[in-house]
Amino acid sequence: MEMEMSPGYGSIDESNEFMEQFSHALHSHSQGAPHKRTVTAEAALTDAMSYQENAVQFMRKGRYAEALQFYDKCLKIQLKALGDLHPLVAQTIDFMGVALLRLDRAYDALETFEKSLAIYQHLGGAGKRVDWALTVMHVGQALELQAENIPKKVSQLQDNQIDKLTKEALAKYNMALEVFKVLEREDPDIDIANIMHCKGNVYNIRGQYKEALRHFKYALGDKLQILGENDPSVAWTKNNIANSLKGLGQIDEAIKWYKEALDMVSKHFGHDHPEVAHVHWNLALAYQTKGEMEAERRAAKGRRSFWFRLFFGKGRRRAHEGSDFLKMEKHLVHAFDVFQSRLGQDHTFVSSVLLCSVCSLSRSPGRR
């Protein structure tokens, strides 16, 4: 299965907003409090801000487990200084959920986002705050990831689960979209572009590739206006456009888009970042599909031959023999090395790449 790439959070804009809220919290906490207590609280919250900055840096480097540790340290200080019903606490919990998503812990992430939403609900911010809408969008991403991790066409029960989860994810995205449309007046708006991107992901999972393309191209147009051509978020949307094209059978066109995305994320993150490995994985799957299609054409041509019928099965070429196989192997190896070193050998991405490697080596034109 192709890896859908979602917009990156813990971004510069969110980090700046977080720092502004931190400064406001420091100021508010100092009003009317004894001097000694204020100095202690301010020092603690300054430490929390430092932990949050470290977490953001680790997120950018693709070191999600370490980012989660720093978010946890930040949260403990905030809870002690601000209580458990402060918007800063809700935002830190939301960031922790995003780190869990990157670690493929969809169920833990969903539980974390729901804790954040409960705080906003208590504060009367449901449907009225942009950060509430962002958390709702993240809930949608957790549901989307759950759906993406379920194998397709294995059983009717699993297909029903995918259908249910993707419909729930779309409902969350639409809920967040309505808030963004009301509260954010920019045109184009990056949060709306990200929502359109996320909805495209869901349509890809559902196999509705034309609808996915429509959403991705909307998102890409707005992102190019807002962020420019070299932002990694633009690359993520290009990667997912390629996923849609692959689903439609336009393999060569998909490979072109994957290569554009790979070039962009490699320049931004370097070659050993998990987000870069995602694109290598998707390229490997595209070359795998291209190789299988070519193998089927060879087999079909052979079946029309007298000599093929006379010596059926002898000397047939393997499905991935040739240049497509070599390209697939190159991208698989890169993805495996990065996933294993950066995410750990127990991560689902590592096992997915291993399974793909075994299957691709054992498959032939006569077996599927």
N, C-alpha and C positions, 0 to 999 in steps of 0.2 A: 504494500500500500504506500502511495506517495505520502510524504510528510507535508501537511499544510503548515505554512508559516504565518504566525499571527503578529500583529503590530507589537513593537517592543515597548514595555512600560518600565518605570524607573528611569524615564527619560530626563533630558535636561529640563524641559518645561515643567514636568511634574516635580522634579527635584527642587527647582526654584520656588514653585508654589509651596512645597513642603517647608522650605527654609523660611519663607515669609510667615507661614502659620506658626512656625517655631518661635520666631522673633516676637510675634504677637502674644504667644503663650507666656514667654518670658516676661514681657511687659505687664501683662494682666496679673501674673502671679505675684509681681513685686508690689502691686498697689495695696496699700493698707496693711502690709505684713510686717512683722518685726524684722529688723535689719539682719540679724544673724540667720534667721530662717530663710529670708529672701536670698541672701548670698549663697546659702547651701543649695536651695532649690534651683537658682540660676546656674550654679556650677553643674548640678546634676543634669539639667536639661541641655546645657552646652555639651556635656559628654554624650548625651543621647543624640544630639545633632551630629556629632562626630561619627558615632556608630552608623547613623543613617547614611552619611556621606560615603563611608567605607562600603556599606552594603550596595549602594548604587554603583560604585566602581567595580565591585565584584560581579554585579549583574551584567555590566557592559562587557566584562571580560569572559563571560560565559561560565563563571565559577559560582554556580547557583547555590550549592550547599553552603559555601562560605558566606555568601550574601545572607542566607537565611539565618546563620548564626549571629551576624551583626544586627539584623532586624530584631532578633529575639532579645539581644542585649539592650537595644534602643527601647523596645516595648516595655521591658521590666522597669526601666527608669521612668518612662512616661506614666505607667500605671501608678507608681508610687508618688510621683509629683503632681499628676493631673487627675488621677482617678480613672475609673474604667469606662466613663461615659463622655469622654472628650473627643472631639473630631480628629485631633491628631492621633489618638489611639486607634480610632477606626481606620485612618489612612495607613498607619504602620501595619495593622493587621491585614489590610488589603494588599500591601506590597509583599507581605509574607506569603499570601496566597499566590501571587504572581510567580514568586520564586518556586513554590511547590509545583505550579503548572509546568515550569521549565524543567523540573525534575521528573515530569511525567506522573506526578502524584495527584491525579485528577480528583479523586474522592476527598483527600485531605485538603486540597485547594478549595473545593466547593464548601466544605465545612468551615474553613477559615473565612471565606468571603461572606458566608451567612452570618458569622459573628460580627463582621464589620457592618453589614446591613442592619443588624439588630441595634447597633449603637446609633446609626443615623436615624432609624425609625424612632428610637427613644427621644432623640433630639429634635424630632419634627422635621427632619430633612428629606424624608422619602418623597421623591418626585419633585424636590425643590432645590437640590444641590447638584452641581456638576460632579463632585466627587462621589456622591451616591450613584449617579448614572454610570460613572466609570466602573464602580464596583458591580453594578448590575451587568454591565458588559462583560466583566471578568467571570461572573457566574455563568453567563452564556458560553464563555470559552471553556470553562470546566466541563460543562455538559457536552460541548462539542468534542472535547478531548476524550471523554468517556465513550462517545459514539464512535470516534475514529479508531479507538483501540479494540472495538468489537469486530471480529472477522465477518466479512460479508458473505452471504449466500452459503452459509454453513447449515443453518437451521432456520425455520420460520420464527422461532422464539427470538433468536438473535436479531433477525431482520426487523422484528417488531420493536425490539429494544432500540435499535438504531433509529427507527422511525420516530419513536416516542422522544428520545433524547434530542434529536435534531429539531423536532417541532418545539420543544421546550427552549432550546437555545435560540431559535428564531424569535420566539416570544420575548425573551429577555433582551435580545438585540433591538427589537422594535420598541420595547419599553424605554430603553436608554436613548434611542434615537429621538423619541418624542421630547424628552427632556432637553437634549442638546439643541433641538430645533427652537425651543422656547427660550432657553437661557443663553445660548451662544449666538451672537448676531453676525459673526464673520461669514463671509461668502467668498471663496470656499472655506470650510471649517475642517480642521484636522480630525476632530473627534467623529464627525459625521463620515468623513472618508474612511476612518478606521472601522466604523460600524458597517459600512458597505463592504469593506474587505472581509470582515468576520462573517457577514451573511453569505458572501461568496464561498467561503470555506464550507459552510453548512450545505450549500447547494452542491458543491463538489462531492461531499460525503454521501449525499442523497442520490448522486448520479445525474443531477440536473445540470449538465455542464454548460449549456447555452445560457441558462439563468445565472449560473456562477460567473461566466464571462462578462455578462452585462453588469453585474455588481463590481467585479474587479476593475473593469475599464472605467467605470465611474470613479472608483477610488483612486485609480492610477492618475486620471486626469487632474483630480483635485490635489493629490499629493505632489505632482510635478509642479503645479502652480505655487504651492505653499512651501515645499521643502527643497525643490530643485531636483536635478537629475541624479545626484550622487548620494542621496540619503539612503541608508539601509532599508528604511520602511518602503521606499519605492522598489527596491530589489525584492523585498518579501512579496509584494503584490505581483511583480513580474514572475516570480517563482510559481505563484499560485495560478496565474494565467496559463503558464505552461502545463500545470496539472490538469486544467480544464481542457486544453488542446489535446493532451495525451488521452484524456477520457473520450474525446471525440474522434480519436484515431488519427489525428494530425501530428504524427510523431516527429517528423523533421522540423515542423514549425515549433513544436514544443521544445525540442532540443535547442533551437535558436534562442528562445526566451530563457531557458535554464542557463545557457551560457552567459547571457547578459546579466542575469541575477548573480551567477557565480563570480563574474568579474567584479561586480560592484561590492558584494559582501566581502570578498577576499581583500580588496583594497582597503575597506573600512576596518575589518576586524583582524586581518591576518589569516593565515591558512589553517591554524589549529583551533579555530573557534567552533563550538557546536552548531551555530547557525550556518556557518560555511559548510560544515559536514552534512547538514540537511540537504543542501543543494547538490552536493556530490552524490548523496543517496538517491535523490530524485533523478539525476542524470543517469545513474547506473540502471535504474528501473526503466528509463526511456530506451537506453541502448539494449537492455534485455528484451523489451517488447519489439524493438526494431529487428533484433536478431531472430526472434521467433517468427516474425512475419516473413522475413527473408527465407528462413528454413522451410516454412510452409510452402512458399512459392517454389523452392527447389524440389520439395517432395512432390508437389502437385505436377510439376513438369516431368519428374521422374516416373510417376505412376502412368503417364501416357506413353512411356517408352517400352518397347518390346523387351529390351534387356533388363529393365527394372522389374517387369512382371516375371521374367524368367528367373532372375536372381533376387527375388523380393527380400529386402531387408539387408542385403549384403553391401557393405561399403558405404552405407548412408552416413552423411556428415552429421555431426552433432549440432543441436539447435544453435549453440552459441559459438561455434567455431568461426574464426575469422576476425575481421577488424572490429565488429560490433562487440564481440565477446571481450576482446582485449580492452576496449574502452570501458565496458561495463566493469571489468575486473579492476581496472585502475581506480575508478571512482568508488567502488565498493571497499577496496582496501583503505583508501583515504578516510572514508566515512567511519569504518570500523576502528581505525587507529585513534581518530579524534574522539569518538564516542567513548571508547574504552578508557582513554587517558583522562578525559575531562569529566565524564559523567559516571564512570565506574563500570566494572564488568557486569554488575547485576542490573544495569539499566535496560529497559525494554528495547531501546534503540539498538543496543549491542546484540541482543538475541535476534532481533529482526534482520540485521545485516548478516549474521551467521546463517540463519535459516535461508535467506535469499541466496547466499553463496552455495550452500549445499544443494538446493533445488535446481539452481541454474546449471550446475555441473553435471547433474544426473539426468536432466531432461533431454529428450530427443524429439525429432519431428513426429514420431509415431506415438509419443506418450505425452499426455497433458494432465 
